[in-house]
Amino acid sequence: VPFGADGSYNHETIVARINGDLANNFGNLAQRSLSMVAKNCGGVVPTPVELLEADQQILGAAGKLLEINRDAFSRQEFSKALEAVWHVLGDTNAYFAEQEPWKLKKTDPARMATVLYVTIEIVRKVALLLQPVLPQAMTSMLNALAVGEGSARTFESFESALIPGTELPAPSPVFPRYEEEK
C-alpha cells in the first residue's frame, strides 16, 4: 500500500505476497545460488572471470537501486523503492535461469562461478537496501553472505562488493513459504 494512501488488507493477499515476493522470488534466488556456491565452489564466494554483457546489465540495474531508493524514501514513496528492488530481483531470477549455472558447472566452471558471484552480489545489494523494512530477515541474509557487522552493512558499503574467497556459512532458508496450520 503506498504510504499515505488507503489500501485494503486481507489475509490471503498477505500470504500471497509473503510466498510470492519473499519465498519464491527473493528467498528462492538466494537459497538456490548460495546452495550452488556451497556445493560447487567449496562454500566460498566464487571468483568471477570476464563479465559478459548480461552480467554487466544486471549488475548495472542493481547498482542504480541505491539512488532510486534514496530518492523514493526522501519523498516517503516507500512502495516505489520496493517496486524497483523487486523488479531487479525478478530480472535477476530471469538472469539466473537463462545462464543455467547448473549446466555450466559441467561445461564452463569459470562461467558458472561468475554467474553465481553476480547473483549473490545482487542479493547482497538488495539485502542492504531492505534492512529498513525487513531488519531481522536482512540480518540473516547478510549473515548468510558473510557480510561483516557495522559499516559493511550500511548504505555506504553498497558500492563495495563481496570478496572472492570469503568463506560462507552453510545456506539455510531466510524466507520459508508460509503454510496455514491445519
Order of alpha helices (4+ residues) and beta strands (2+ residues): alpha-alpha-alpha-alpha-alpha-alpha-alpha-alpha
